[in-house]
């Protein structure tokens, strides 16, 4: 009986220690203008320098087109245009981040064009602040929260919510049309 009580006590202590160890997540950060954003590092498949894409007719303006990456057709989205920021000329620092996204029809792969890649951040769960509520007029569903890094804020994106169901469907059609 005493051994069982000791085991239960040890189990409670182990549970308390496990709860005290805070979860840390890694995010790949990138810039758009003077703002910094982060995506979960485990969703990043690769980072590529900018290269010209094949346009898809009738696609929304932020959907630049598709690339053939080692036999896989990958839709490419300009994040500046998606976030309604000023369009700029692409530079040698402009990159495409290829991401794996969970959509209604399963896993999708698409690339996002960003101004530059910054760093990989380790972010503690307790350091993530709640996203601001701008009311119904501004969609912030794709923002998981905000992390403070030094003197600036990093918006942590939920890439599964970055595109609407309609946009993911359009991407699937674009891939089908380009294949």
C-alpha positions in Angstrom: 0.0 0.0 0.0 2.9 2.3 0.9 4.5 1.7 -2.5 1.3 2.7 -4.3 1.0 6.0 -2.3 4.7 6.7 -3.1 4.1 6.1 -6.8 1.1 8.4 -6.8 3.1 11.1 -5.1 5.9 10.7 -7.6 3.4 10.9 -10.5 2.0 14.2 -9.1 5.5 15.6 -8.7 6.4 14.6 -12.3 3.2 16.2 -13.5 3.9 19.4 -11.7 7.5 19.5 -13.1 6.1 18.9 -16.6 3.6 21.7 -16.2 6.3 24.0 -15.0 8.4 23.4 -18.2 7.0 25.9 -20.6 6.3 25.1 -24.2 8.6 26.8 -26.7 7.8 27.0 -30.4 10.0 28.0 -33.2 9.0 30.5 -35.9 10.6 31.5 -39.2 10.4 35.3 -39.3 10.2 37.4 -42.4 9.7 41.0 -43.3 7.2 42.9 -45.3 8.3 46.6 -45.3 9.1 47.5 -41.7 6.8 44.8 -40.2 7.9 41.3 -39.1 5.8 38.2 -39.3 6.4 34.6 -38.2 5.2 31.2 -39.3 5.7 27.9 -37.6 9.1 26.5 -38.6 7.6 23.0 -39.0 5.4 24.2 -41.8 8.3 25.5 -43.8 9.3 23.2 -46.6 12.0 25.3 -48.2 13.2 28.9 -48.8 14.0 29.9 -52.3 15.3 33.0 -54.0 12.8 34.9 -56.1 12.2 33.5 -59.6 9.6 34.3 -62.2 6.3 32.4 -62.0 3.9 31.3 -64.7 0.8 33.4 -64.5 -2.6 31.8 -64.2 -5.4 33.6 -66.1 -8.2 35.1 -64.0 -6.4 34.6 -60.7 -6.7 37.2 -58.0 -3.9 39.8 -58.1 -2.2 38.4 -54.9 -2.0 34.9 -56.6 1.0 35.5 -58.8 1.0 32.2 -60.5 2.7 28.8 -60.2 6.2 27.3 -60.1 7.3 23.9 -61.0 9.5 22.8 -58.0 11.0 19.4 -58.8 7.9 18.2 -60.6 5.4 19.6 -58.1 3.2 22.6 -59.2 3.2 25.1 -56.4 0.9 28.2 -56.3 2.7 31.4 -55.4 1.1 34.3 -53.4 2.6 37.7 -52.9 2.1 38.5 -49.2 2.4 42.3 -49.8 -0.6 42.1 -52.1 -2.5 39.7 -49.9 -2.1 42.1 -47.0 -2.9 45.1 -49.2 0.5 46.7 -48.8 2.3 48.8 -51.4 3.8 46.8 -54.2 7.5 47.0 -54.6 10.1 45.7 -57.0 11.6 42.4 -56.2 15.2 42.5 -55.1 18.0 39.9 -54.5 16.6 39.7 -50.9 13.1 38.8 -52.0 12.4 35.1 -51.3 9.7 32.5 -51.7 8.9 30.5 -48.6 7.3 27.2 -49.5 4.7 26.2 -46.8 2.6 23.1 -46.0 -1.0 24.1 -45.2 -4.0 22.1 -43.9 -7.1 23.0 -45.9 -10.6 21.6 -46.1 -9.4 19.1 -48.8 -6.3 18.0 -47.0 -2.7 19.3 -47.2 -1.8 22.0 -49.7 1.6 23.4 -50.6 2.0 27.0 -51.7 4.7 29.6 -51.7 4.6 33.1 -50.3 6.7 35.9 -51.6 8.2 38.1 -48.9 10.7 41.0 -48.8 13.3 39.0 -46.8 13.7 36.2 -44.3 14.9 37.4 -40.9 15.6 34.7 -38.3 14.3 31.7 -36.5 12.8 32.7 -33.1 12.2 30.6 -30.1 8.9 31.8 -28.6 7.6 30.8 -25.2 3.8 30.3 -25.0 3.7 32.9 -22.2 5.4 35.5 -24.4 2.6 35.4 -27.0 0.1 38.2 -26.5 -3.5 38.0 -27.7 -4.2 39.4 -31.2 -6.0 42.8 -31.3 -9.7 42.8 -31.9 -10.6 45.3 -34.6 -14.2 44.2 -34.8 -15.9 42.7 -37.8 -14.4 45.2 -40.2 -10.9 43.7 -40.1 -10.2 40.0 -40.5 -7.5 38.9 -38.1 -8.4 35.2 -38.0 -5.0 34.3 -39.6 -3.1 35.9 -36.7 -2.3 33.6 -33.7 -0.9 36.3 -31.6 1.9 38.8 -31.1 5.3 38.2 -29.7 7.7 40.9 -28.5 11.3 40.5 -29.6 13.6 43.2 -28.4 12.0 46.5 -29.3 9.5 45.3 -31.9 6.5 43.0 -32.3 6.3 39.9 -34.5 2.9 38.9 -35.8 2.6 35.1 -35.5 0.5 33.8 -38.4 -1.8 30.8 -38.6 -1.0 29.7 -42.1 -3.9 27.3 -42.1 -6.2 30.4 -41.9 -4.1 32.7 -44.1 -6.2 31.8 -47.1 -10.0 31.4 -47.2 -11.6 28.2 -48.3 -12.4 29.9 -51.7 -8.8 30.9 -52.1 -7.6 27.4 -51.3 -10.1 26.1 -53.9 -8.8 28.6 -56.4 -5.2 27.4 -55.7 -6.2 23.8 -56.3 -7.8 24.8 -59.6 -4.7 26.8 -60.6 -2.5 23.8 -59.9 -4.9 21.6 -62.0 -4.9 24.1 -64.9 -1.1 24.4 -64.8 -0.5 20.6 -64.7 
